[in-house]
Amino acid sequence: MRSVRPRLPILIALCVAVSAASGQHAAKCADCHRQQATSQPSTGMAHALQSAASSPILGSHSKLAFHQGPFAYTIERQGDQSIYRVTSGSGPAAEEFSVPISWSFGLGAAGQTYLLNRDGRWYESRVSFYKDTDSLDLTVGARPEVPSSLNEAIGRELSKKGAEECFNCHATGALPGGVLNTDKLTAGVQCARCHEQTEAHLAGFETASVVIPPKLGRMSSEETADFCGQCHRTWATIAIQGPHNITNVRFQPYRLVNSRCYDAADARIRCTTCHDPHNDAPRALASFDKQCQACHSATKGKPGAKLCKVGKSECASCHMPKVEIKEAHNKFTDHWIRIARAGDPIPH
């Protein structure tokens, strides 16, 4: 059996890399921002990246398997490591690739994808874990055709820019000095990922020269959409690069900006109007009604905003319907706010 294995076993250590500095920053932030610091660590964003060693999904599954054509995929737990293995064929001509998973991307509320390091290059695993089936399936965006070789079956090699974007969105402090350093990052989206000048701000309390970070709550709707769109994709990013199909329902800023009611100058339609970055979104749809009624109200609404003639509660259930993306094994809330009539094509 021929084996394809990484040449840098020392990279296994990457899977447990943690930055103590960012963790200390979060603890200090709690001195003044206790409410936010108490709720934020339990959010999905805070767990957007995990080492393979700390991943609850990998830790609770001793073995996961998937087959496509002649290729067999397994993720097998060995101590605090999870080994990603792809095999093809049998007998003397059989081929195998195996490597410890370095990082888990996504908390696993819907799915979780893995990053592998092979010869110093980052690869996105061709298969991902999906919660609804409690099993592996093709990663969203992976070509559905059977790979033509073992190398292709391993997964998608990330460009330098692609790897930087992945870690920059799922971790904190991943690009010190603009250079990707997985030894220095803190897993997940923590305070310093969104709030600039955090270190200078904290240091200022020791010198009585406090630096005040930019107040994100003062951003306009357009600025907020672009800020959140750094990771959730801006309107311009999707308009230029795509995807130009229904799978872009996953990219909320793009969908929101396309809404007829979107107004770049009106703070009532900002991302943060409905989503507190320090808390996961509430599940009860009625909890969002007051935000809708801030504009769509007969007494204090926005001039010209129409009133719904059908419903009085759970506005989002009709005007922001759930859209299923089968390959993602998930239904996404469509942020393209509209009158969504049954049978109408979904805009994209």
Secondary structure as GFF3:
##gff-version 3
##sequence-region A 1 348
A	DSSP	beta_strand	2	4	.	.	.	ID=ss1
A	DSSP	three_ten_helix	9	16	.	.	.	ID=ss2
A	DSSP	alpha_helix	20	29	.	.	.	ID=ss3
A	DSSP	alpha_helix	34	39	.	.	.	ID=ss4
A	DSSP	three_ten_helix	40	42	.	.	.	ID=ss5
A	DSSP	three_ten_helix	45	47	.	.	.	ID=ss6
A	DSSP	beta_strand	49	51	.	.	.	ID=ss7
A	DSSP	three_ten_helix	52	54	.	.	.	ID=ss8
A	DSSP	alpha_helix	56	60	.	.	.	ID=ss9
A	DSSP	beta_strand	63	68	.	.	.	ID=ss10
A	DSSP	beta_strand	71	78	.	.	.	ID=ss11
A	DSSP	beta_strand	81	88	.	.	.	ID=ss12
A	DSSP	three_ten_helix	91	93	.	.	.	ID=ss13
A	DSSP	beta_strand	95	100	.	.	.	ID=ss14
A	DSSP	beta_strand	103	105	.	.	.	ID=ss15
A	DSSP	beta_strand	111	118	.	.	.	ID=ss16
A	DSSP	beta_strand	121	125	.	.	.	ID=ss17
A	DSSP	beta_strand	127	130	.	.	.	ID=ss18
A	DSSP	beta_strand	135	138	.	.	.	ID=ss19
A	DSSP	alpha_helix	150	154	.	.	.	ID=ss20
A	DSSP	beta_strand	155	157	.	.	.	ID=ss21
A	DSSP	alpha_helix	160	170	.	.	.	ID=ss22
A	DSSP	beta_strand	171	172	.	.	.	ID=ss23
A	DSSP	three_ten_helix	176	178	.	.	.	ID=ss24
A	DSSP	beta_strand	186	187	.	.	.	ID=ss25
A	DSSP	alpha_helix	191	194	.	.	.	ID=ss26
A	DSSP	alpha_helix	198	207	.	.	.	ID=ss27
A	DSSP	three_ten_helix	216	218	.	.	.	ID=ss28
A	DSSP	alpha_helix	221	232	.	.	.	ID=ss29
A	DSSP	alpha_helix	235	241	.	.	.	ID=ss30
A	DSSP	three_ten_helix	246	250	.	.	.	ID=ss31
A	DSSP	alpha_helix	252	257	.	.	.	ID=ss32
A	DSSP	three_ten_helix	267	269	.	.	.	ID=ss33
A	DSSP	alpha_helix	271	274	.	.	.	ID=ss34
A	DSSP	three_ten_helix	285	288	.	.	.	ID=ss35
A	DSSP	alpha_helix	289	293	.	.	.	ID=ss36
A	DSSP	alpha_helix	316	319	.	.	.	ID=ss37
A	DSSP	beta_strand	322	325	.	.	.	ID=ss38
A	DSSP	three_ten_helix	326	328	.	.	.	ID=ss39
A	DSSP	beta_strand	330	333	.	.	.	ID=ss40
###
